[in-house]
Amino acid sequence: MNVSHLFLQYLITFGWAVTGAISMAVALGILVKIFSWISPINEWKEIEKGNMSMAVVLGSVILGTALVIGFTLTS
């Protein structure tokens, strides 16, 4: 295995990592928007008022979805 082939493999891996990061960011953005639509309250106003429980709920939704997407992609 020569160095140019190894470098090419690193570039391909880096490209897939960037693609995955962008896809995850877009998916989580869509998720937060959908969650805001189906929720009866305005989460961002509640968080601005200092409602930490709403921040925990929104963080849990984001982390839970990220874990599901992450485990789906790695299996």
Short mmCIF file of the C-alpha atoms (twelve columns), coordinates in Angstrom:
data_MODEL
# 
_entry.id   MODEL 
# 
loop_
_atom_site.group_PDB 
_atom_site.id 
_atom_site.type_symbol 
_atom_site.label_atom_id 
_atom_site.label_alt_id 
_atom_site.label_comp_id 
_atom_site.label_asym_id 
_atom_site.label_seq_id 
_atom_site.Cartn_x 
_atom_site.Cartn_y 
_atom_site.Cartn_z 
_atom_site.pdbx_PDB_model_num 
ATOM 1  C CA . MET A 1  0.000   0.000  0.000  1 
ATOM 2  C CA . ASN A 2  1.580   3.242  -1.079 1 
ATOM 3  C CA . VAL A 3  1.229   6.642  0.538  1 
ATOM 4  C CA . SER A 4  -1.002  8.148  -2.166 1 
ATOM 5  C CA . HIS A 5  -3.558  5.348  -1.745 1 
ATOM 6  C CA . LEU A 6  -3.525  5.836  2.031  1 
ATOM 7  C CA . PHE A 7  -3.959  9.599  1.610  1 
ATOM 8  C CA . LEU A 8  -6.886  8.994  -0.750 1 
ATOM 9  C CA . GLN A 9  -8.546  6.743  1.834  1 
ATOM 10 C CA . TYR A 10 -8.127  9.444  4.498  1 
ATOM 11 C CA . LEU A 11 -9.704  12.020 2.191  1 
ATOM 12 C CA . ILE A 12 -12.653 9.733  1.470  1 
ATOM 13 C CA . THR A 13 -13.148 9.098  5.188  1 
ATOM 14 C CA . PHE A 14 -12.968 12.819 5.939  1 
ATOM 15 C CA . GLY A 15 -15.490 13.516 3.165  1 
ATOM 16 C CA . TRP A 16 -17.941 11.009 4.631  1 
ATOM 17 C CA . ALA A 17 -17.453 12.517 8.095  1 
ATOM 18 C CA . VAL A 18 -18.254 16.006 6.784  1 
ATOM 19 C CA . THR A 19 -21.259 14.642 4.886  1 
ATOM 20 C CA . GLY A 20 -22.507 12.916 8.034  1 
ATOM 21 C CA . ALA A 21 -22.061 16.040 10.152 1 
ATOM 22 C CA . ILE A 22 -23.961 18.208 7.695  1 
ATOM 23 C CA . SER A 23 -26.734 15.616 7.371  1 
ATOM 24 C CA . MET A 24 -27.042 15.350 11.146 1 
ATOM 25 C CA . ALA A 25 -27.224 19.134 11.526 1 
ATOM 26 C CA . VAL A 26 -29.963 19.394 8.904  1 
ATOM 27 C CA . ALA A 27 -31.919 16.492 10.403 1 
ATOM 28 C CA . LEU A 28 -31.742 17.944 13.908 1 
ATOM 29 C CA . GLY A 29 -32.813 21.352 12.615 1 
ATOM 30 C CA . ILE A 30 -35.848 19.773 10.977 1 
ATOM 31 C CA . LEU A 31 -36.563 17.812 14.159 1 
ATOM 32 C CA . VAL A 32 -36.556 20.925 16.349 1 
ATOM 33 C CA . LYS A 33 -38.851 22.708 13.881 1 
ATOM 34 C CA . ILE A 34 -41.317 19.777 13.846 1 
ATOM 35 C CA . PHE A 35 -41.186 19.528 17.638 1 
ATOM 36 C CA . SER A 36 -41.986 23.252 17.863 1 
ATOM 37 C CA . TRP A 37 -44.978 22.803 15.537 1 
ATOM 38 C CA . ILE A 38 -46.528 19.912 17.487 1 
ATOM 39 C CA . SER A 39 -45.838 21.333 20.928 1 
ATOM 40 C CA . PRO A 40 -48.605 23.487 22.433 1 
ATOM 41 C CA . ILE A 41 -46.149 26.008 23.927 1 
ATOM 42 C CA . ASN A 42 -43.347 28.138 22.534 1 
ATOM 43 C CA . GLU A 43 -40.197 26.374 23.760 1 
ATOM 44 C CA . TRP A 44 -37.798 29.181 22.898 1 
ATOM 45 C CA . LYS A 45 -39.799 31.819 24.802 1 
ATOM 46 C CA . GLU A 46 -39.902 29.503 27.830 1 
ATOM 47 C CA . ILE A 47 -36.147 28.949 27.662 1 
ATOM 48 C CA . GLU A 48 -35.583 32.719 27.343 1 
ATOM 49 C CA . LYS A 49 -37.688 33.195 30.506 1 
ATOM 50 C CA . GLY A 50 -35.358 30.814 32.320 1 
ATOM 51 C CA . ASN A 51 -37.520 27.686 32.301 1 
ATOM 52 C CA . MET A 52 -34.804 25.061 32.772 1 
ATOM 53 C CA . SER A 53 -37.233 22.145 32.574 1 
ATOM 54 C CA . MET A 54 -38.148 23.135 29.014 1 
ATOM 55 C CA . ALA A 55 -34.451 23.360 28.149 1 
ATOM 56 C CA . VAL A 56 -33.937 19.852 29.531 1 
ATOM 57 C CA . VAL A 57 -36.892 18.495 27.533 1 
ATOM 58 C CA . LEU A 58 -35.669 20.090 24.306 1 
ATOM 59 C CA . GLY A 59 -32.124 18.882 24.951 1 
ATOM 60 C CA . SER A 60 -33.425 15.380 25.610 1 
ATOM 61 C CA . VAL A 61 -35.353 15.363 22.337 1 
ATOM 62 C CA . ILE A 62 -32.243 16.455 20.441 1 
ATOM 63 C CA . LEU A 63 -29.914 13.974 22.164 1 
ATOM 64 C CA . GLY A 64 -32.377 11.104 21.868 1 
ATOM 65 C CA . THR A 65 -32.821 11.660 18.159 1 
ATOM 66 C CA . ALA A 66 -29.084 12.056 17.633 1 
ATOM 67 C CA . LEU A 67 -28.476 8.749  19.407 1 
ATOM 68 C CA . VAL A 68 -31.069 6.936  17.296 1 
ATOM 69 C CA . ILE A 69 -29.634 8.355  14.074 1 
ATOM 70 C CA . GLY A 70 -26.074 7.618  15.206 1 
ATOM 71 C CA . PHE A 71 -26.793 4.024  16.165 1 
ATOM 72 C CA . THR A 72 -28.700 3.499  12.927 1 
ATOM 73 C CA . LEU A 73 -25.775 4.704  10.855 1 
ATOM 74 C CA . THR A 74 -23.178 2.621  12.689 1 
ATOM 75 C CA . SER A 75 -25.042 -0.680 12.556 1 
# 
